[in-house]
C-alpha cells in the first residue's frame, strides 16, 4: 500500500526526471533585438573602429605591451566570435520583426474588411435616403403645383366671367343679374 501512494496515478504522464533549463524566450528576443539594434548604429561602428585602432597601435608601436603580434590572430579571433554571435542575434531580431509585421498585416486586413463593410452599409443607407428624399415633396415642387392650381383657377374664373358677361350683356334682363349673384355668393 505504501508503495502505491508514492507512485503517480497512471492517468498523469510521466515527466522527465532530468533537470531542465528553462528560459523566457520573449526576454531573450528582446535582449537580442537590443543588441542587434546597437550593432546597426554609428555609435557601435565608431567604438569598434577606435578599439581596433588602439589594438593595432598598442601591438605595433608599444613594444612592451605587445600581446597580439602583427598577424593579429587574437583580434581576428575576437572578430570571428563577434560575427558568430551577431549573425544569429540579427536573424532572431529579424524573425521577431517579421512576426510583428505579420500580426500588424493581419490586423490591417481585418480593419480594411470592417471598413469596407461599413462603407458598403453607409452607401446602401445613403441610397435609401436618396430614394426617400426623392419621394418627398419639396418646397419648390409644392410652389409650382400651387402656382399651376392658381393659374387654373384664374383661367376658370376668367372663363366664367366671360360666360357671365356674355349672357348678361346679350340678354339685358334681370336673370343675368341673378346668375351673377349666384356665382358671387358661392365664390
C-alpha positions in Angstrom: 0.0 0.0 0.0 2.7 2.4 0.9 4.4 1.8 -2.5 1.3 2.8 -4.5 0.9 6.0 -2.6 4.3 7.3 -3.7 3.6 6.4 -7.3 1.7 8.8 -9.5 -1.6 7.6 -10.9 -1.5 6.2 -14.4 -3.7 8.9 -15.8 -0.9 11.5 -15.5 2.0 11.5 -17.9 5.5 10.9 -16.6 7.8 13.8 -16.9 11.5 13.7 -17.4 13.5 13.4 -14.2 16.4 15.3 -15.7 16.7 18.9 -14.7 15.6 21.2 -17.5 16.9 24.7 -18.2 14.0 27.0 -18.7 14.2 30.5 -20.1 11.9 33.2 -21.2 12.1 33.2 -25.0 10.5 36.7 -25.1 13.1 38.1 -22.8 15.9 36.6 -24.9 14.2 38.0 -28.0 14.0 41.5 -26.5 17.6 41.3 -25.4 18.8 40.1 -28.8 16.8 42.9 -30.6 18.5 45.5 -28.4 21.9 44.0 -29.2 21.1 43.8 -33.0 19.9 47.5 -32.9 23.1 48.5 -31.2 25.1 46.7 -33.9 23.4 48.7 -36.5 24.2 52.1 -35.1 27.0 54.5 -36.0 28.0 54.6 -32.3 28.9 50.9 -32.4 30.9 51.4 -35.6 32.9 54.3 -34.0 33.5 52.3 -30.8 34.7 49.3 -32.8 36.9 51.4 -35.0 38.5 53.1 -32.0 39.1 49.7 -30.3 40.7 48.3 -33.5 43.0 51.3 -33.9 44.0 51.3 -30.3 44.6 47.5 -30.5 46.8 47.9 -33.6 48.8 50.9 -32.1 49.4 49.0 -28.9 50.6 45.9 -30.7 52.7 47.7 -33.3 54.1 50.8 -31.6 54.3 49.9 -27.9 56.8 47.0 -27.7 56.3 46.5 -24.0 52.6 46.0 -24.3 52.7 43.7 -27.3 50.1 40.9 -26.5 49.0 40.2 -30.1 51.9 40.5 -32.6 51.5 41.6 -36.3 49.2 39.0 -37.8 46.8 40.0 -35.0 45.4 36.5 -34.5 43.7 37.4 -31.2 42.0 40.3 -32.9 40.8 38.1 -35.8 39.5 35.6 -33.2 37.6 38.4 -31.5 36.0 39.4 -34.8 35.1 35.8 -35.6 33.5 35.4 -32.2 31.6 38.6 -32.6 30.4 37.6 -36.1 29.4 34.2 -34.8 27.1 35.8 -32.2 26.0 38.8 -34.2 24.5 36.9 -37.1 22.1 34.7 -35.1 21.1 37.7 -32.9 20.4 39.7 -36.1 18.4 36.8 -37.5 16.4 36.4 -34.3 15.6 40.1 -34.3 14.5 39.9 -37.9 12.3 36.9 -37.2 10.6 38.8 -34.3 10.1 41.8 -36.6 8.6 39.6 -39.2 6.2 38.1 -36.7 5.2 41.6 -35.6 4.7 42.6 -39.3 2.5 39.6 -39.9 0.4 40.4 -36.9 0.1 44.1 -38.0 -0.8 43.0 -41.5 -3.5 40.6 -40.2 -4.9 43.5 -38.1 -4.8 45.8 -41.1 -6.7 43.3 -43.2 -9.3 42.9 -40.6 -9.6 46.6 -40.3 -9.8 47.0 -44.0 -12.5 44.4 -44.2 -14.5 46.1 -41.5 -14.1 49.5 -43.2 -15.3 48.1 -46.5 -18.3 46.5 -44.8 -19.1 49.8 -43.1 -18.6 51.8 -46.3 -21.0 49.4 -48.2 -23.6 49.7 -45.4 -23.3 53.5 -45.5 -23.6 53.5 -49.3 -26.8 51.4 -49.1 -28.2 53.7 -46.4 -27.3 56.8 -48.4 -29.1 55.3 -51.5 -32.2 54.6 -49.4 -32.2 58.2 -48.0 -31.9 59.5 -51.6 -34.8 57.4 -52.6 -36.8 58.6 -49.7 -35.9 62.2 -50.3 -36.9 61.7 -54.0 -40.3 60.7 -53.0 -40.9 63.6 -50.6 -42.5 66.8 -51.6 -40.0 69.7 -51.9 -40.9 73.3 -51.3 -40.2 74.2 -55.0 -42.4 71.4 -56.2 -45.2 72.4 -53.9 -44.9 76.1 -55.1 -45.0 75.0 -58.7 -48.1 72.9 -58.1 -49.8 75.7 -56.2 -48.9 78.2 -59.0 -50.4 75.8 -61.5 -53.6 75.5 -59.4 -53.9 79.3 -59.1 -53.4 79.7 -62.8 -56.1 77.1 -63.5 -58.5 78.8 -61.1 -57.8 82.2 -62.7 -58.5 80.8 -66.1 -61.7 79.2 -64.9 -62.7 82.5 -63.3 -61.9 84.3 -66.5 -63.9 81.9 -68.5 -66.8 82.1 -66.1 -66.6 85.9 -66.0 -66.6 85.9 -69.8 -69.5 83.5 -70.0 -71.5 85.6 -67.4 -70.6 88.8 -69.1 -71.7 87.5 -72.5 -75.1 86.3 -71.1 -75.7 89.5 -69.2 -74.7 91.8 -72.0 -76.7 89.8 -74.7 -79.9 89.4 -72.7 -80.1 92.7 -70.8 -82.5 91.3 -68.3 -82.8 90.5 -64.7 -81.9 86.8 -64.9 -78.3 87.7 -65.7 -78.0 89.7 -62.5 -79.4 86.8 -60.6 -76.9 84.4 -62.1 -74.2 86.8 -61.3 -75.3 87.0 -57.7 -75.4 83.2 -57.5 -71.8 82.9 -58.7 -70.5 85.7 -56.4 -72.3 84.1 -53.4 -70.6 80.8 -54.0 -67.2 82.2 -54.6 
